[in-house]
Amino acid sequence: MSVNIVTSEDLQEFRELLLGDIKDILQRHGRVSLDKYIKTTDLLEKLSVSPGTLQNMRNNGTIPYYKLAGILYYDEEEIDAILKNGFVDKKRRGHENSDL
């Protein structure tokens, strides 16, 4: 019986190959262009927020995101639309017309 030991480097290499294959498949079928998506580090810089604040924004649904092979992606157009339209306090959503 042969024993194979998988290292973290092996897993990282597999992850990169898998992501490359997924990108190729998606682009070949014209379903998704990954160019319009940004990663967490880019969004942190764009919004000038801490990682904890961004995590809270994901958790409470303020910022939509996609997770692929453990990597979080954000649609830059969606983020721009959120910024353009302004933040809506989710706690007040049910009470928006209470000021009338």
Secondary structure as GFF3:
##gff-version 3
##sequence-region A 1 100
A	DSSP	alpha_helix	8	28	.	.	.	ID=ss1
A	DSSP	three_ten_helix	34	36	.	.	.	ID=ss2
A	DSSP	beta_strand	37	39	.	.	.	ID=ss3
A	DSSP	alpha_helix	40	47	.	.	.	ID=ss4
A	DSSP	alpha_helix	51	59	.	.	.	ID=ss5
A	DSSP	beta_strand	66	68	.	.	.	ID=ss6
A	DSSP	beta_strand	71	75	.	.	.	ID=ss7
A	DSSP	alpha_helix	76	85	.	.	.	ID=ss8
A	DSSP	three_ten_helix	90	99	.	.	.	ID=ss9
###
